[in-house]
Amino acid sequence: MEEAQRFAALGNELRLAVFRLVIASGDRGLPAGQIAAQLDVPASTLSSHLKTMQQVGLLNSRREQQKLIYTVNHEVVRELIGFLVRDCCQSQPDLCGLTIKDR
């Protein structure tokens, strides 16, 4: 999957809000209904955004009884951060304003 597709997915305001909410939930993840409620969006609207984020690899889902639980794909996030540091910072994290405690 190209980085551009992943960044484009995060370029949508609602998808970025979903990503931030889900990543903050850690490994336990969040059910789709809770995401919709917290962001005050209809489930049908959220569903298409979740699908887009899964298609580009940003989110994973698992079924727990009747709920779909969404988690962030940490491997893909690491790849995106690596892309930024490698290509945008010339492999020098200091150029991007990163310190050791940021990593």
N, C-alpha and C positions, 0 to 999 in steps of 0.2 A: 504494500500500500504506500502510495506516495505521501510524503510529508505535507505537500500542498493540500491534499484532500482532507487530511486531519486538521490542519490549521483552518481550512475553509469551514469545516464543521464547527470548530470552536469560534469562528468569526460571527456566528449568529448569536444574538444577545440571549435568547432563551436557552440555547444549547450550552452556552458558556455558564449560565446560571445553574443549569442541571449538572454540568461537570463539576463546578465548584461545590455544590451541595453533596453530590455523591462522593467526591474525593474526601470531603470532610467527614464522611460517615465511616471511613476506614474499611477494613476487610468485612465488616458485618453487612455493609451495603444498605440500600434503602429500597423498599417496595415502591413500585410505580405509583400506587395510590397516594402514598405519603409524599412523594416528589410532587405530584400534581397539586396536592393540598397545600404544601409549603410554598409553592410558587404561584398558587392561585391560577392554574391553567386547566382547561378542560382535558379530561383523559384522552380524548380523541386527538387533540392538538399535540399533547405530550407524546403520544404513541409514535407519531411520525418522526419526531425529533429523536426519541430513543432509538428508533430503527436506524436512522441515519448515523448516529454515534456508534451503534454496534457494527454497522457495515464498514466503517472506516477503522474499526478496531479500538476505539477509545473506551468503550464500555463492554462489560461482560454481563450476562444474566444467568440466574439459576432459578429454578422453581422450588418454592417451599410451600407445600400444600397447594392452595389456589392462588398464591401470590408470586409475581415475578420480582425477584430481588436484583437490583442493579449494583454493580461494583465497577470501579475504574480498573482498566487493564494497565497495571503498573509497568509492565514491560514496554508497552507502547509509549507511555509517558516518559520513561527513561530514554527511549530512542529519540523522542522529540526534543527533550532537553539536550541530549547528546548532539543532535543535529544543530541546534542553536549554538552550543558552545563550540563545536568543531568548525562549523561553516561561518557562523556569524561573529565569532570571537577569535577566529584564527587559532583555535585550540589553546587559547590563553584566557581562562576564566576571569582573570583580573580586568581584562578589557571590557567585560560585560558587567563589571561592578560586583562580581561574586566574591565572597570571602569564604574561608574554610568553613565557618559555621553555617553558611548558606547551602552548602553542598550536602 
